[in-house]
Amino acid sequence: MMIQANVIITIILLAGVIWLQIFLSKKESKWAGLILPIINFSISILTVLMSTPLFITTYENVNGVITEVDRAEVASVGQMLIMLIWWNISTAVLLLIYFSNRQKMSRNKALEKMAIKDLE
């Protein structure tokens, strides 16, 4: 029963984010619709950088003296790039919503201008 509640809450939150993105994208200011994608992209970069250790250093205690024994690379650039792409799928979806709404708005403005010219 708890899993179903989590799924329902997740669906409601996703629907809310999508609705908010559509609402912001339809605002006159073009920057309003870019708020959520910018926030999402920033969070994804921070998440990837903070969750991916670049190096692991091993220390050894010899007679009370701590010395560095080994320093191994953990994450490659390719792995970090894949993680960044994975985390930015939602950013791409938000940008698709933004650009589709902006395109509809510009098309409607062009139609209004043509209708006004036809009336003159």
C-alpha positions in Angstrom: 0.0 0.0 0.0 2.9 2.4 0.8 4.4 1.9 -2.7 1.2 2.9 -4.3 1.0 6.1 -2.3 4.6 6.9 -3.2 3.8 6.4 -6.9 0.7 8.6 -6.7 2.6 11.3 -4.9 5.4 11.2 -7.5 2.9 11.4 -10.3 1.2 14.4 -8.7 4.5 16.1 -8.2 5.6 15.5 -11.8 2.3 16.7 -13.1 2.6 19.8 -10.9 6.1 20.6 -12.3 5.0 20.1 -15.8 2.0 22.4 -15.2 4.2 25.0 -13.7 6.6 24.8 -16.6 3.7 25.3 -19.1 2.4 28.2 -17.0 5.8 29.9 -16.8 6.5 29.3 -20.5 3.3 31.1 -21.5 4.4 34.3 -19.6 5.3 37.3 -21.7 8.8 37.3 -20.3 11.0 34.7 -21.9 13.1 34.3 -18.8 10.2 33.0 -16.7 10.0 29.8 -18.6 13.7 29.2 -18.2 13.6 29.2 -14.4 12.9 25.5 -13.9 15.4 24.3 -16.6 18.1 26.4 -15.1 17.4 25.2 -11.6 17.3 21.6 -12.8 20.5 21.9 -14.7 22.3 23.5 -11.8 21.1 20.8 -9.4 22.3 18.1 -11.9 25.8 19.5 -12.1 26.1 19.8 -8.4 24.7 16.2 -8.0 27.2 14.8 -10.4 30.2 16.7 -9.0 29.3 15.8 -5.4 28.4 12.2 -5.9 31.4 11.3 -8.0 34.7 11.1 -6.2 37.5 11.8 -8.6 40.2 10.1 -6.5 40.3 7.8 -3.5 43.4 8.2 -1.4 44.5 5.4 0.9 46.5 6.2 4.0 48.6 4.0 6.2 49.6 4.5 9.9 53.3 3.4 10.3 54.6 4.0 13.8 52.2 6.8 14.5 53.0 8.6 11.2 50.1 8.7 8.7 51.4 8.5 5.1 49.7 8.4 1.7 49.9 4.9 0.2 47.8 5.0 -2.9 45.8 7.5 -4.9 43.4 5.8 -7.4 41.2 7.5 -9.9 37.6 6.5 -9.4 35.5 8.2 -12.0 36.5 8.9 -15.6 35.3 11.8 -17.6 33.1 9.5 -19.7 31.4 8.2 -16.6 30.7 11.7 -15.4 29.4 12.7 -18.8 27.0 9.8 -18.8 25.8 10.7 -15.3 25.3 14.3 -16.4 23.3 13.3 -19.5 21.2 10.9 -17.3 20.5 13.7 -14.8 19.6 16.2 -17.5 16.9 14.2 -19.2 14.3 16.2 -17.2 16.0 19.4 -18.2 15.6 18.4 -21.8 11.9 17.7 -21.2 11.4 21.1 -19.5 13.2 22.8 -22.4 11.0 21.0 -25.0 7.9 22.3 -23.1 9.3 25.8 -23.1 10.3 25.9 -26.8 7.0 24.4 -27.9 5.0 26.9 -25.9 7.1 29.8 -27.1 6.7 28.7 -30.7 2.9 28.6 -30.3 3.0 32.1 -28.8 5.1 33.5 -31.7 2.8 31.8 -34.3 -0.2 33.3 -32.6 1.3 36.8 -32.5 2.1 36.5 -36.2 -1.5 35.5 -37.0 -2.7 38.5 -34.9 -0.5 40.9 -36.8 -1.7 39.4 -40.2 -5.4 39.8 -39.0 -4.8 43.4 -38.0 -3.2 44.1 -41.4 -6.1 42.5 -43.2 -8.5 44.7 -41.4 -6.7 47.9 -42.5 
